[in-house]
Amino acid sequence: MGLGIKKGDTVHITTGKERGKSGRVLSVLPKKDRLIVEKVNIIKRHMKPSKKYAQGGIIEKEAPLHISNVMLVCPKCSKPARIGALMLEDGKKLRACRKCGEVIDK
């Protein structure tokens, strides 16, 4: 099933210094088993002036979290839940909440 979490999903942080926070997934890094969550795990980087950062200076940005430290938040029951696979008749695989059984994919 792969990672089970996609860009745009809402996740709940289960361990680490950011434990208890929730946020939207900005990007998934499948080769490193990590993801970047909006406004969570903020780090400071000293950046030289460039096209992207015209001013330069100290930039705050999100650092990647390991995928094992987050749980997907079910849109229906609004609680962190494990993800299960649901097979359709046509062979399509969907993600489903293990707590309420609701299909997560649209």
C-alpha positions, 0 to 999 in steps of 0.5 A: 500500500505504500505510505498511505498518506498523500499531499493535502491529508490532515495528520496528527503528530504522535511522537516527538517535540511536536506531539499533539499538533495537527496539520495539512501535509504539504509534500511527501518524500517517499524515498526517505519515508518522510513528509512535510506538515504545514506549520509543524517542526519549524527550523531556522536556516541562514540563507544567502540572498538569492532569487527565491530569498531576495533579502536573505537572512534567517528563514523559518521553514518546515522540516520533514517528519518521519512517516511513523510519527504521524497518523492520518486524521479521518475526515468523518470521525475527526480522530487519528486512525490507522489506514486500511485498504478497501478493494472495489469490484473493478480492482481499485484500491481505496484507503479506509478509516480503521475506526469508523470504516469510512472511505477516505479517498474521494 
